[in-house]
Amino acid sequence: MDFIDKVTVVTGGGQGIGRAIALAFGRCEADVAIVDLNIDAARSTAGEIQRNGARAIAVQSDVSVEAEVKSAVSQINGAFGRVDILVNNAGICRKVTVMDISSEEWDRFLAVNLKSVFLWSREVLPGMIERGYGKIINMASSAGKLGGVVAGSHYAAAKAGVICLTKSLARYAAPHRICVNAVCPGTIETELTSAWGEETKAAFAAAVPFGEFGTPEDVAGAVLFLASDSAKYITGEIVDINGGLIMD
Ligand SMILES: NC(=O)c1ccc[n+]([C@@H]2O[C@H](COP(=O)([O-])OP(=O)(O)OC[C@H]3O[C@@H](n4cnc5c(N)ncnc54)[C@H](O)[C@@H]3O)[C@@H](O)[C@H]2O)c1
């Protein structure tokens, strides 16, 4: 796949799945903006892309704060002129029961995992519509279909919201030939899941037909496909990447 001259934004690109997605776009010669709360991590991803010969910038931003989203998009427009591909990947997760979630934590999880997708999509869609080209790929989760088994109920509810928001955005953008899709990972080996502890991870892996966790690169492959011209007639789709955990 080649993404030469395609300006791609990956939120939460400082580590884990987002980093793998950003590096994969860089290898395909996209111009990549890595947005993350953790600017050092974002710079590290951008540096690796630059060393491999593609253009990349790091932008510090909290994806859940409207003013910071606007400022990030204007920095990206200043550097690269537009946004062609948006990957709404940033997210937070915690192993917690519903009874132990405060209302402040509930609001924060909904803001980072769901409101961010609305804020970022609303910010970039007008430019995509004007240019008649755009791809948005959102990060859902199997928790958004199953309910949170390990992940908290706020996380699961937010990811279910991401699935439905993806379909609403897809309907809105389809007349402009802009595709909006989501990927729905099961359990992927990252720092997010390493926080669960070895016992929980082993139990989870045993429940997956493949018998093991996926890798960030497994998710990146599906994201790049959805962003490519090979997927130009696919919109409103939720692509499972879960080793057979859910087959629907
Ligand atoms: N790892 C899994 O098993 C799994 C499964 C399903 C879905 N997901 C989803 O994939 C995405 C990435 O997960 P991961 O495992 O790579 O997580 P991770 O914790 O390893 O990385 C998340 C990145 O997002 C950044 N981030 C967090 N909050 C932010 C904010 N408010 N603003 C900007 N950046 C922020 C972090 O700094 C970090 O770099 C998340 O949306 C997650 O919910 C992960």
The ligand as a Tripos MOL2 file, in Angstrom:
@<TRIPOS>MOLECULE
LIG
   44    48     1     0     0
SMALL
NO_CHARGES

@<TRIPOS>ATOM
      1 N1         -4.7920   -3.2510   24.0790 N.am      1 LIG1
      2 C1         -5.9680   -3.8320   23.8760 C.2       1 LIG1
      3 O1         -6.1550   -5.0300   24.1890 O.2       1 LIG1
      4 C2         -7.1100   -3.0710   23.2560 C.ar      1 LIG1
      5 C3         -8.2510   -3.7830   22.9010 C.ar      1 LIG1
      6 C4         -9.3120   -3.1140   22.3250 C.ar      1 LIG1
      7 C5         -9.2280   -1.7520   22.1070 C.ar      1 LIG1
      8 N2         -8.1040   -1.0750   22.4610 N.ar      1 LIG1
      9 C6         -8.0900    0.3540   22.1990 C.3       1 LIG1
     10 O2         -6.9740    0.6790   21.3810 O.3       1 LIG1
     11 C7         -6.5350    1.9980   21.6820 C.3       1 LIG1
     12 C8         -5.0650    1.9840   22.0260 C.3       1 LIG1
     13 O3         -4.8540    1.0740   23.0950 O.3       1 LIG1
     14 P1         -3.3910    0.6590   23.6050 P.3       1 LIG1
     15 O4         -3.5200   -0.7100   24.1440 O.co2     1 LIG1
     16 O5         -2.3820    0.9540   22.5630 O.co2     1 LIG1
     17 O6         -3.2520    1.6800   24.8340 O.3       1 LIG1
     18 P2         -1.9560    2.3200   25.5110 P.3       1 LIG1
     19 O7         -2.3720    2.6880   26.8820 O.co2     1 LIG1
     20 O8         -0.7660    1.4370   25.3320 O.co2     1 LIG1
     21 O9         -1.7170    3.6600   24.6340 O.3       1 LIG1
     22 C9         -2.6660    4.6970   24.6380 C.3       1 LIG1
     23 C10        -2.0240    5.9840   24.1690 C.3       1 LIG1
     24 O10        -3.0420    7.0060   24.2020 O.3       1 LIG1
     25 C11        -2.5270    8.1520   24.8670 C.3       1 LIG1
     26 N3         -3.6260    8.8790   25.5210 N.ar      1 LIG1
     27 C12        -4.3660    8.4710   26.5940 C.ar      1 LIG1
     28 N4         -5.2570    9.4250   26.9300 N.ar      1 LIG1
     29 C13        -5.0770   10.4570   26.0670 C.ar      1 LIG1
     30 C14        -5.6900   11.7200   25.9220 C.ar      1 LIG1
     31 N5         -6.6710   12.1260   26.7350 N.pl3     1 LIG1
     32 N6         -5.2650   12.5270   24.9210 N.ar      1 LIG1
     33 C15        -4.2620   12.1320   24.0970 C.ar      1 LIG1
     34 N7         -3.6390   10.9500   24.1960 N.ar      1 LIG1
     35 C16        -4.0400   10.1140   25.1700 C.ar      1 LIG1
     36 C17        -1.5170    7.6020   25.8770 C.3       1 LIG1
     37 O11        -0.6050    8.6030   26.2880 O.3       1 LIG1
     38 C18        -0.8870    6.4670   25.0910 C.3       1 LIG1
     39 O12         0.2030    6.9090   24.3100 O.3       1 LIG1
     40 C19        -7.4310    2.4880   22.8230 C.3       1 LIG1
     41 O13        -8.5060    3.2240   22.2970 O.3       1 LIG1
     42 C20        -7.9250    1.2000   23.4380 C.3       1 LIG1
     43 O14        -9.1270    1.3700   24.1300 O.3       1 LIG1
     44 C21        -7.0380   -1.7100   23.0320 C.ar      1 LIG1
@<TRIPOS>BOND
     1     1     2 1
     2     2     3 2
     3     2     4 1
     4     4     5 ar
     5     4    44 ar
     6     5     6 ar
     7     6     7 ar
     8     7     8 ar
     9     8     9 1
    10     8    44 ar
    11     9    10 1
    12     9    42 1
    13    10    11 1
    14    11    12 1
    15    11    40 1
    16    12    13 1
    17    13    14 1
    18    14    15 2
    19    14    16 1
    20    14    17 1
    21    17    18 1
    22    18    19 2
    23    18    20 1
    24    18    21 1
    25    21    22 1
    26    22    23 1
    27    23    24 1
    28    23    38 1
    29    24    25 1
    30    25    26 1
    31    25    36 1
    32    26    27 ar
    33    26    35 ar
    34    27    28 ar
    35    28    29 ar
    36    29    30 ar
    37    29    35 ar
    38    30    31 1
    39    30    32 ar
    40    32    33 ar
    41    33    34 ar
    42    34    35 ar
    43    36    37 1
    44    36    38 1
    45    38    39 1
    46    40    41 1
    47    40    42 1
    48    42    43 1
@<TRIPOS>SUBSTRUCTURE
     1 LIG1         1 GROUP 0 **** ****
